[in-house]
Amino acid sequence: MDAYSNLNYRKGDIKGKFRIKFDGEAGLDAGGVSRDFFIELSRQMFNPDYSLFKLCSNGVSHYVAQNSFINPDHLLYLTFVGRMIGKALFDGQYMDCYFAKPLYKMILGEDLAFADLEDLDNEFY
């Protein structure tokens, strides 16, 4: 939530280097603090309390939850998640997140096929 409140409303200035500091932890960021930040951020994205993503039947990948609207700020959070994933890619940071194949296809503008349903819900497929 601290990252969201500090970074969400910055529009053009997220291209620069982040200065990450965890509460109660002293130290310089020689790469480890930034790495920990992005890994923790990626884990919190899938926190069920935010109702943003749902685990696929394969037990590994996630997709946007159909009921994410129960969180009144879900669109702002999803936009923030997208921006942070872009920032991690731009900075060469690792994020511990795996999305369902259909979500990647939609991001890339590719057409979805019936077989893509298998990745979301194997039993239904």
LODO-711494 format. One line per 10 residues: number of its first residue (from 0); their letters; for each residue x, y, z of N, C-alpha, C, CB. Coordinates in nm, 4 decimals. Atoms other than C-alpha are relative to their C-alpha. Last residue first. Glycine has a CB too. Layout:
BEGIN
NUM) a) X/Y/Z/X/Y/Z/X/Y/Z/X/Y/Z; ... .
This chain:
BEGIN
124) yfendldeld) -0.0415/0.0229/0.1383/-1.2373/-2.6937/-2.0899/-0.0317/-0.1430/-0.0416/0.1503/0.0288/-0.0173; 0.1039/-0.0570/0.0856/-1.4386/-2.6571/-1.7681/0.0314/-0.0250/-0.1472/-0.0147/0.1507/0.0264; 0.1206/0.0803/-0.0170/-1.2013/-2.8933/-1.5877/-0.1126/0.0483/-0.0893/-0.0447/0.0023/0.1447; -0.0147/0.1270/0.0709/-0.8898/-2.7266/-1.7300/-0.1257/-0.0857/0.0098/0.1189/-0.0769/0.0548; 0.0797/0.0945/-0.0779/-0.9935/-2.3787/-1.6192/-0.0023/-0.1324/-0.0753/-0.1456/0.0539/0.0246; 0.0760/-0.0659/-0.1059/-0.7720/-2.0916/-1.7267/-0.0705/-0.0991/0.0911/-0.1010/0.0942/-0.0599; -0.0935/-0.0577/-0.0963/-0.5039/-2.2754/-1.9255/-0.0727/0.0659/0.1166/0.0901/0.1014/-0.0687; -0.0625/0.1079/-0.0764/-0.7609/-2.4958/-2.0986/0.0946/0.0553/0.1069/0.0762/-0.0945/-0.0942; 0.0804/0.0235/-0.1193/-0.9619/-2.1912/-2.2040/0.0632/-0.1062/0.0894/-0.1415/-0.0417/-0.0390; -0.0542/-0.0847/-0.1063/-0.6830/-2.1030/-2.4463/-0.0759/-0.0180/0.1312/-0.0040/0.1463/-0.0423 .
114) afaldeglim) -0.1011/0.0758/-0.0738/-0.7916/-2.4024/-2.6586/0.0622/0.0818/0.1128/0.1088/-0.0477/-0.0947; 0.0686/0.0834/-0.0986/-1.1027/-2.2075/-2.7608/0.1001/-0.0758/0.0866/-0.0945/-0.0986/-0.0698; 0.0539/0.1232/0.0571/-0.8808/-1.9536/-2.9321/-0.0672/-0.0792/0.1114/0.1119/-0.0845/-0.0694; 0.0135/0.1125/-0.0910/-0.8026/-1.5930/-2.8453/-0.0619/-0.1183/-0.0723/-0.0844/0.0386/0.1220; 0.1339/0.0571/-0.0131/-0.6846/-1.3502/-3.1085/0.0029/-0.1181/0.0967/-0.0547/-0.0443/-0.1380; 0.0237/0.1216/0.0781/-0.3568/-1.1721/-3.0484/-0.1421/-0.0499/0.0240/0.1032/-0.1102/0.0364; 0.0979/-0.0247/0.1056/-0.3415/-0.8124/-2.9285/-0.0260/-0.1196/-0.0887/0.0449/0.1133/-0.0840; -0.0682/-0.0087/0.1291/-0.0190/-0.8633/-2.7334/-0.0945/0.0247/-0.1171/0.0772/-0.1261/-0.0247; -0.0952/-0.1109/-0.0086/-0.1895/-0.7845/-2.4028/0.0689/0.0212/-0.1344/0.1049/-0.0265/0.1103; 0.0781/-0.1233/0.0064/-0.4794/-1.0135/-2.5009/0.0907/0.1223/0.0056/-0.1020/0.0047/0.1143 .
104) kylpkafycd) 0.0474/-0.0169/0.1375/-0.2377/-1.2970/-2.5786/-0.0816/0.1285/-0.0152/-0.0843/-0.1212/-0.0425; -0.1131/-0.0436/0.0826/-0.0611/-1.2501/-2.2460/-0.0448/0.0249/-0.1440/0.1131/-0.1052/0.0031; -0.0270/-0.1383/-0.0390/-0.3957/-1.2714/-2.0670/0.1174/0.0560/-0.0797/0.0288/0.0092/0.1511; 0.0946/-0.0910/0.0648/-0.4906/-1.5831/-2.2642/0.0224/0.1469/0.0365/-0.1405/-0.0395/0.0363; -0.0312/-0.0227/0.1407/-0.1641/-1.7535/-2.1562/-0.1015/0.0931/-0.0679/0.0053/-0.1330/-0.0737; 0.0549/0.0995/0.0916/-0.2418/-1.7178/-1.7871/0.0290/0.0407/-0.1449/-0.1527/-0.0168/0.0225; 0.1364/-0.0230/0.0436/-0.0147/-1.4945/-1.5838/-0.0422/-0.1077/-0.0984/-0.0141/0.1386/-0.0627; 0.0250/0.0736/0.1223/0.2934/-1.5788/-1.3837/-0.1467/0.0169/-0.0356/0.0379/-0.1503/0.0152; 0.1403/0.0033/0.0435/0.4292/-1.3546/-1.1153/-0.0100/-0.0683/-0.1353/-0.0595/0.1431/-0.0071; 0.0492/0.1354/-0.0206/0.7459/-1.3578/-0.9055/-0.1481/-0.0053/-0.0359/0.0232/-0.0459/0.1463 .
94) myqgdflakg) 0.1247/-0.0008/-0.0761/0.8913/-1.0377/-1.0444/-0.0521/-0.1429/0.0037/-0.1059/0.0982/-0.0628; 0.0793/0.1230/-0.0026/1.2539/-1.0125/-1.1505/-0.1269/0.0235/0.0807/0.0817/-0.1178/0.0595; 0.0261/0.0597/-0.1301/1.4033/-0.6727/-1.2286/-0.0883/-0.1235/-0.0149/-0.0658/0.1021/0.0939; -0.0593/0.1333/-0.0035/1.5559/-0.5738/-1.5619/-0.0159/-0.0686/0.1340/0.1450/0.0080/-0.0344; -0.1188/0.0020/-0.0860/1.4841/-0.2038/-1.5052/0.0683/-0.1360/0.0063/-0.0375/0.0426/0.1388; -0.0886/-0.1077/0.0415/1.2426/-0.1689/-1.7991/0.1312/-0.0033/0.0784/-0.0689/0.1352/0.0180; -0.0574/0.0399/0.1287/1.0825/-0.5056/-1.7240/0.1042/0.1014/-0.0468/-0.1106/-0.0149/-0.1059; -0.0900/0.1128/-0.0260/1.0355/-0.4105/-1.3585/0.0658/-0.0478/-0.1292/-0.0766/-0.1159/0.0663; -0.1204/-0.0539/-0.0647/0.8938/-0.0726/-1.4595/0.1002/-0.1111/0.0267/-0.0361/0.0715/0.1316; -0.0777/-0.0695/0.1030/0.6491/-0.2399/-1.6997/0.1294/0.0561/0.0559/-0.0821/0.1122/-0.0616 .
84) imrgvftlyl) -0.0562/0.1079/0.0821/0.5394/-0.4765/-1.4237/0.0835/0.0608/-0.1120/-0.1127/-0.0908/-0.0585; -0.1122/0.0563/-0.0743/0.5006/-0.1736/-1.1964/0.0633/-0.1173/-0.0742/-0.0457/-0.0444/0.1382; -0.1115/-0.0943/0.0031/0.2868/0.0084/-1.4537/0.1221/-0.0569/0.0710/-0.0407/0.1328/0.0638; -0.0551/-0.0041/0.1353/0.0635/-0.2933/-1.5029/0.1199/0.0920/-0.0108/-0.1060/0.0436/-0.0978; -0.0686/0.1275/0.0216/0.0167/-0.3390/-1.1286/0.0654/-0.0012/-0.1384/-0.0990/-0.1188/0.0144; -0.1255/-0.0069/-0.0745/-0.0694/0.0306/-1.0931/0.0818/-0.1274/-0.0204/-0.0275/0.0223/0.1498; -0.0853/-0.0918/0.0757/-0.3315/0.0021/-1.3657/0.1368/0.0107/0.0666/-0.0659/0.1398/-0.0112; -0.0450/0.0739/0.1181/-0.4741/-0.3041/-1.1899/0.0891/0.0867/-0.0888/-0.1204/-0.0508/-0.0802; -0.0993/0.0991/-0.0403/-0.4841/-0.1135/-0.8609/0.0532/-0.0776/-0.1212/-0.0604/-0.0969/0.1026; -0.1218/-0.0731/-0.0366/-0.6590/0.1872/-1.0165/0.1109/-0.0974/0.0397/-0.0284/0.0988/0.1158 .
74) lhdpnifsnq) -0.0592/-0.0493/0.1250/-0.9111/-0.0409/-1.1864/0.1280/0.0791/0.0264/-0.1009/0.0876/-0.0758; -0.0640/0.1056/0.0779/-0.9722/-0.2340/-0.8635/0.0637/0.0507/-0.1293/-0.1006/-0.1068/-0.0324; -0.1154/-0.0590/0.0688/-1.0328/0.0739/-0.6482/0.0678/-0.0982/-0.0949/0.1010/0.0500/0.1018; 0.0384/-0.1231/0.0700/-1.3862/-0.0225/-0.5389/0.1142/0.0663/-0.0776/-0.0548/0.0980/0.0990; -0.0972/-0.0953/-0.0523/-1.2765/-0.3808/-0.4627/-0.0251/0.1316/-0.0745/0.1501/-0.0515/-0.0185; 0.0396/-0.0161/-0.1404/-1.5915/-0.5786/-0.5347/0.0989/0.0896/0.0749/-0.0097/-0.1375/0.0693; 0.0763/-0.1229/-0.0200/-1.5115/-0.5059/-0.9008/-0.0464/0.0176/0.1445/-0.1197/0.0013/-0.0921; -0.0931/-0.1011/-0.0520/-1.2450/-0.7769/-0.8903/-0.0719/0.1312/0.0288/0.1144/0.0239/-0.0997; 0.0649/-0.0784/-0.1046/-1.5320/-1.0257/-0.9277/0.0935/0.1054/0.0599/-0.0507/-0.0922/0.1096; 0.1257/-0.0540/0.0514/-1.4195/-1.1659/-1.2618/-0.0674/0.0904/0.1021/-0.0942/-0.1132/-0.0393 .
64) avyhsvgnsc) 0.1208/0.0572/-0.0599/-1.0676/-1.2074/-1.1255/-0.1250/0.0680/-0.0556/0.0042/0.0136/0.1537; 0.0774/-0.1030/-0.0690/-0.7857/-1.1093/-1.3591/-0.1317/-0.0610/0.0474/-0.0257/0.1231/-0.0929; 0.0729/-0.0857/0.0931/-0.5814/-1.4162/-1.4425/-0.0819/0.0990/0.0800/-0.0908/-0.0832/-0.0950; 0.1134/-0.0792/-0.0481/-0.3188/-1.6127/-1.2555/-0.0665/0.0740/-0.1159/0.0458/0.1002/0.1081; 0.0223/-0.1301/0.0623/-0.0645/-1.8864/-1.3278/-0.1293/0.0644/0.0502/-0.0041/-0.0143/-0.1522; -0.1223/-0.0793/0.0163/0.0655/-2.1706/-1.1117/-0.0293/0.1416/-0.0495/0.0947/-0.0695/-0.0969; -0.0633/-0.0257/-0.1283/-0.2102/-2.3921/-0.9733/0.1230/0.0885/-0.0060/0.0365/-0.1275/0.0619; -0.1315/0.0636/0.0043/-0.3028/-2.5312/-1.3169/0.0792/0.0242/0.1285/0.0789/0.0512/-0.1199; 0.0108/0.1392/-0.0445/-0.6666/-2.4490/-1.2338/0.1340/-0.0724/-0.0047/-0.1011/-0.0744/-0.0854; 0.0523/0.0916/0.1032/-0.5844/-2.0807/-1.2607/-0.0022/-0.1425/0.0538/0.0858/0.0074/-0.1300 .
54) lkflsydpnf) -0.0916/0.1065/0.0399/-0.5368/-1.8675/-0.9505/-0.0671/-0.0903/-0.1027/0.0454/-0.0820/0.1227; 0.0437/0.1324/-0.0428/-0.7522/-1.5566/-0.9343/0.0983/-0.1019/-0.0545/-0.1455/-0.0307/-0.0481; -0.0349/0.1131/0.0853/-0.6399/-1.1967/-0.9519/-0.0497/-0.1301/0.0617/0.1520/-0.0061/-0.0225; -0.0372/-0.0404/0.1354/-0.7583/-0.8605/-0.8226/0.0210/-0.1183/-0.0938/0.1252/0.0833/0.0043; 0.0963/0.0548/0.0980/-0.9545/-0.9490/-0.5093/0.0320/0.0388/-0.1437/-0.1400/0.0469/0.0336; 0.0216/-0.1050/0.1003/-0.7322/-0.7232/-0.2917/-0.0974/-0.0426/-0.1092/0.1321/0.0395/-0.0629; 0.0704/-0.1121/-0.0632/-0.7591/-0.9512/0.0137/-0.0292/0.1129/-0.0981/0.0814/0.0536/0.1161; 0.1458/0.0130/0.0164/-0.6679/-1.2485/-0.2070/-0.0793/0.1153/0.0623/-0.0462/-0.1302/0.0608; 0.0602/0.0105/-0.1318/-0.3054/-1.1252/-0.2246/-0.1522/-0.0052/-0.0154/0.0432/0.1191/0.0906; 0.0879/0.1162/-0.0016/-0.1996/-1.1834/-0.5841/-0.0629/-0.0243/0.1367/0.0763/-0.1222/-0.0429 .
44) mqrsleiffd) 0.0971/-0.0143/0.1091/-0.0495/-0.8383/-0.6342/-0.1044/-0.1109/0.0057/0.0713/-0.0014/-0.1365; 0.1175/-0.0708/-0.0506/0.1126/-0.8738/-0.2906/-0.1059/0.0206/-0.1090/0.0415/0.1351/0.0580; 0.0752/0.0899/-0.0884/0.3508/-1.1387/-0.4213/-0.1282/0.0658/0.0498/0.0866/-0.0425/0.1193; 0.0635/0.1023/0.0839/0.4606/-0.9214/-0.7125/-0.0798/-0.0991/0.0848/0.1062/-0.0749/-0.0825; 0.1106/-0.0618/0.0727/0.5227/-0.6293/-0.4768/-0.0735/-0.1032/-0.0852/0.0513/0.1147/-0.0883; 0.1092/-0.0169/-0.0967/0.7333/-0.8489/-0.2504/-0.1226/0.0626/-0.0664/0.0461/0.0872/0.1186; 0.0496/0.1337/-0.0339/0.9455/-0.9607/-0.5471/-0.1166/0.0104/0.0977/0.1130/-0.0867/0.0603; 0.0790/0.0509/0.1117/0.9733/-0.6050/-0.6771/-0.0544/-0.1399/0.0268/0.0837/-0.0011/-0.1263; 0.1196/-0.0804/0.0192/1.0820/-0.4666/-0.3399/-0.0884/-0.0572/-0.1106/0.0381/0.1438/-0.0325; 0.0964/0.0396/-0.1027/1.3251/-0.7506/-0.2703/-0.1314/0.0752/-0.0153/0.0577/0.0242/0.1393 .
34) rsvggadlga) 0.0434/0.1360/0.0333/1.5011/-0.6839/-0.6009/-0.1056/-0.0468/0.0990/0.1200/-0.0975/-0.0005; 0.0915/-0.0114/0.1147/1.5121/-0.3122/-0.5277/-0.0547/-0.1363/-0.0393/0.0714/0.0645/-0.1201; 0.1225/-0.0593/-0.0524/1.6624/-0.3829/-0.1841/-0.1026/0.0153/-0.1117/0.0291/0.1364/0.0655; 0.0758/0.0959/-0.0796/1.9175/-0.6223/-0.3291/-0.1318/0.0550/0.0514/0.0825/-0.0459/0.1155; 0.0730/0.0931/0.0851/2.0400/-0.3977/-0.6076/-0.0885/-0.0944/0.0785/0.0958/-0.0792/-0.0830; -0.0982/0.0441/0.0981/2.3087/-0.2069/-0.4186/-0.0645/-0.1032/-0.0919/0.1261/-0.0587/0.0697; 0.0559/0.0860/0.1038/2.0388/-0.0197/-0.2306/0.1079/-0.0291/-0.1034/-0.1243/0.0657/-0.0666; -0.0022/-0.0588/0.1331/2.2070/0.1131/0.0783/-0.0551/-0.0989/-0.0996/0.1418/0.0427/-0.0392; -0.0870/0.0572/0.1019/2.1124/-0.0023/0.4220/-0.0125/0.0709/-0.1317/-0.0300/-0.1450/-0.0184; -0.0994/-0.0948/0.0485/1.8870/0.0434/0.7198/0.0821/-0.0683/-0.1085/0.0913/0.0511/0.1161 .
24) egdfkirfkg) -0.1198/0.0630/0.0553/1.5740/-0.1580/0.7730/0.0918/0.1077/-0.0528/-0.0357/-0.1012/-0.1118; -0.0707/0.0774/-0.1002/1.2918/-0.0489/1.0034/0.1244/-0.0697/-0.0504/-0.0905/-0.0997/0.0567; 0.0103/-0.0505/-0.1366/1.0654/0.0619/0.7223/0.0744/-0.0931/0.0955/-0.1482/0.0140/0.0423; 0.0973/0.0723/-0.0808/1.1935/-0.0613/0.3878/-0.0002/0.0580/0.1403/0.0312/-0.1517/0.0030; -0.0394/0.0126/-0.1398/1.3719/0.1931/0.1709/-0.1133/-0.0702/0.0733/0.0318/0.1399/0.0642; 0.0822/0.0885/-0.0821/1.3636/0.1952/-0.2073/0.0574/-0.0034/0.1409/-0.0067/-0.1434/-0.0607; -0.0747/0.0061/-0.1253/1.5044/0.4846/-0.4069/-0.0886/-0.0751/0.0991/0.0392/0.1449/0.0535; 0.0745/-0.0054/-0.1252/1.3666/0.4185/-0.7518/0.0987/-0.0001/0.1167/-0.0993/-0.1194/0.0110; -0.0331/0.1016/-0.1003/1.5797/0.4979/-1.0550/-0.0832/0.0221/0.1254/0.1509/0.0031/0.0340; -0.1246/-0.0151/-0.0744/1.4158/0.7026/-1.3247/0.0192/-0.1106/0.1015/0.0035/0.1337/0.0694 .
14) kidgkrynln) -0.1086/0.0539/0.0811/1.1446/0.5862/-1.5638/0.1338/0.0081/0.0721/0.0083/0.0739/-0.1321; -0.0359/0.1331/-0.0509/0.8822/0.6346/-1.2922/0.1103/-0.0628/-0.0840/-0.1231/-0.0919/0.0018; -0.1287/0.0102/-0.0669/0.8829/1.0095/-1.3583/0.0298/-0.1373/0.0596/0.0070/0.1016/0.1072; -0.1159/0.0155/0.0868/0.6210/1.0336/-1.6266/0.1292/-0.0297/0.0705/0.0175/0.1202/-0.0791; 0.0278/0.0422/0.1378/0.2999/0.9703/-1.4362/0.1285/-0.0229/-0.0791/-0.0861/0.1044/-0.0706; -0.1116/-0.0490/0.0813/0.3517/0.9724/-1.0643/-0.0224/-0.0493/-0.1413/0.1392/-0.0480/0.0559; 0.0376/-0.1246/0.0658/0.0076/0.9176/-0.9126/0.1159/0.0670/-0.0725/-0.0571/0.0949/0.1008; 0.1128/0.0090/0.0912/0.0557/0.5528/-0.8330/-0.0264/0.1282/-0.0773/-0.1220/-0.0378/0.0757; -0.0367/0.0097/0.1411/0.4057/0.5746/-0.6907/-0.1169/0.0098/-0.0967/0.0704/-0.1276/-0.0234; -0.1133/-0.0845/0.0388/0.3805/0.6847/-0.3283/0.0249/0.0040/-0.1503/0.1239/-0.0478/0.0687 .
4) syadm) 0.0280/-0.1398/-0.0324/0.0302/0.5569/-0.2457/0.1146/0.0924/-0.0398/-0.0279/0.0144/0.1484; 0.1131/-0.0508/0.0780/0.0827/0.2317/-0.4318/-0.0221/0.1479/0.0280/-0.1278/-0.0797/0.0315; -0.0478/-0.0166/0.1378/0.4273/0.1718/-0.2848/-0.1109/0.0583/-0.0866/0.0488/-0.1352/-0.0585; -0.0898/-0.1152/0.0022/0.2935/0.2349/0.0648/0.0508/0.0263/-0.1410/0.1180/-0.0219/0.0954; 0.0827/-0.1188/0.0000/0.0000/0.0000/0.0000/0.0872/0.1253/0.0000/-0.0942/-0.0003/0.1208 .
